[in-house]
Amino acid sequence: MRLVGLTRLMCLFSLVGLFSTPLSSGKEPYTSFDFSKEPSLAMLKETKFTAVNRNVTDHKVEQRGFVSVPMDYSRKETSPTLKIFYRLIPLHGSRISDTKAPLLVVINGGPGIPSSAYRSYDYDYDKPTEQMTKSDQLAELSKHFRILIIDQRGTPGYSAPLDMTDKNLNPGVIAQYFDSYHIALDHQEVIKAVLLPDEPFYMLAQSYGGMVGMRYLTLAQITLHPKGMIFSSSALPNQDPFKMMGSRRESQRKLNEALFTAVPEIKQMLANLAEHFKSNGVKPESINYLWSLLGRGPNGKWEMALKTQIETLLKADKKGIQTYLDQEVSRADILNYILSSKEITPGYTDRTVGKVVVARVPFEKWMIDEEWTLSQITGESEWVNPLLDAIDRKPPPLLPTFPSNEEIRKQLAQYHVLFTIGQGDAYLEEDTTRRHAEKFISKGRGSIRTLAGGHKAAFLKDGAEVVASWAESIR
């Protein structure tokens, strides 16, 4: 059990009072799970998944397929199996048969984001420049690398997507078997199945993918090692959740202030948008889902992009508004909530930590506020709210699931490692992330680069060139 510092202990005492009763529903708590016990094989076999069309492997440009993996790697012989969907994307303008370009394995963020968030499943390779940036986050990196990317197990993609409407959904199974540990091993199985023997590759771990990347570099079961690992605006293990989430909120407050400086009329625009939402039968507070656009891109550009998005929504009808919100709300589902509670805010949940950081870092009333969106992780089914309330009261325990920082540093010394940090990152505040990353660096084997462009700076043109140049330097 990790020792709890004085600050965290004080926060824990305050949380006991805050969450001794359900946060939202007032219904009887959902109690048919226990994070402290290993789920039985019967529980694994009872887990429900949504159907997947196997024809998704048919594609004229990408190599697509499925790789079978055990749901529980420690019980391979008796465990149910899952099929992991992968996409091998050729170098821009090339064919899958052209293997001259280096291979980059991209580890998705989230938790729970499928590969389609990086390049849509129906991406039109005949008209790449006509598509929205949001449908293709891989455009710049694919100019330098072939890219291998998977749908992580359980995500709303094609790799055994969990049935999140199942009232018998077991959070204990999700926390135990859909975490970074198993996702790291899944990546190795896909690499083993897709790459040629001894074929070199690099890895880029984006956001939550940093937890998966750390697993990949530190697990004894991993035998297929990358030539280098890029941690791109990555969540990293062994961080104080209150400090990390507090700095995240502080970053978002500063970004709101920068938005006001660049767009002085933003307060009125947001007020108008809230009224437009209300008149279309949408919660006016839903404007807070715009938070993910804060800092998304270079300074001077992201502010205008956010303004443009508001102007677009002001002209949208109810269907158009709902379509946009559906895309944003999908980021914060039950799968994300459970896995974040285990690995990003261990010992707590997003909502319990959120209560504390909101009090510590107050926003002005007009500001776009991510924390409001956390209160919306609910569902139409009556069992969802009691389930979330129960998780808040009894989250996954605070356990040393990763090695210590010193042990990680020693293991990372065997690899070439690059940490990239985004300026104006609304997810991971720059200085806090840098100080923590420095704990894992060994002289001559690791480096840190700050990139313009926010949370996905490594995916933008300048960032992709930095990544490609670094990979070339260690080849």
Secondary structure, DSSP 8 states (H G I E B T S, - for coil): -----HHHHHHHHHHHHHTSS-SS--S----S--TTS---HHHHHH--B----GGGG--SSSEEEEEEEESSGGGTTTS-EEEEEEEEE-STTS-TT---S-EEEEE--TTT--GGGTB-TT--TTSGGGS-GGGBS-TTGGGT-EEEEE--TTSSSSSS-B-TT-TT--HHHHHHHSSHHHHHHHHHHHHHHHS-TT---EEEEETTHHHHHHHHHH-TT--S--SEEEEES---SS--HHHHHHHHHHHHHHHHHHHHHH-TTHHHHHHHHHHHHHHTTS-GGGGGGGGGGTT-SSTTTHHHHHHHHHHHHHH--HHHHHHHHHHHHTTSSHHHHHHHHHHTSTTS-HHHHHHHHHHHS---TTS--HHHHHTT---SSTTHHHHHHHHHHS-S-----S--HHHHHHHHTTSEEEEEEETT-SSS-HHHHHHHHGGG--TTTEEEEEESSGGGGGGSHHHHHHHHHHHHHT-
